[in-house]
Amino acid sequence: MKKFIIIAIIIIIMLIGTIILINVNNKNEKNEIASVSKKAQIVEVYDFSTNELITKYEKQEDINDLMKKLDVDKWDMGNTNSEDLGKYLIKMYQAPTKKVLQKDDSKMNEIGTMIIYESGEYVDFNIGGMKLTFKTDTNLSNIF
């Protein structure tokens, strides 16, 4: 009977630990999005199917307003529906870090992309080769 109680306590502790790790990981992913969006100096929004530029944001206040519209704080980790097609492609750019004795080529570096799906319920966020999928609380299908 003592072994059963000890095993039950160990399982409960492991479950609690797993839940805590999942919550911390989800918050870290959201912090990554917030970090990239704060670094972005140019944000371009394209139609996903035609690759046509819809709008371009170059002012920091406009980029911040866009991130508020996207409501990133309410996103949770999720999986997209395999039948859901992309609707918008959002590309974020940042000026390269200036180095001593380096020519200024003024070329912006892409730091991340987002794909908003037609249902407006899912977003793929790509940064540095890492793809994260989020489920949104807000329908983003007609945000632009």
Salt bridges, closest charged atoms under 4 A:
GLU44 OE2 - LYS56 NZ 3.79
ASP71 OD2 - LYS74 NZ 3.76
ASP76 OD1 - LYS30 NZ 3.72
GLU121 OE1 - LYS135 NZ 3.82
ASP124 OD2 - LYS131 NZ 3.45
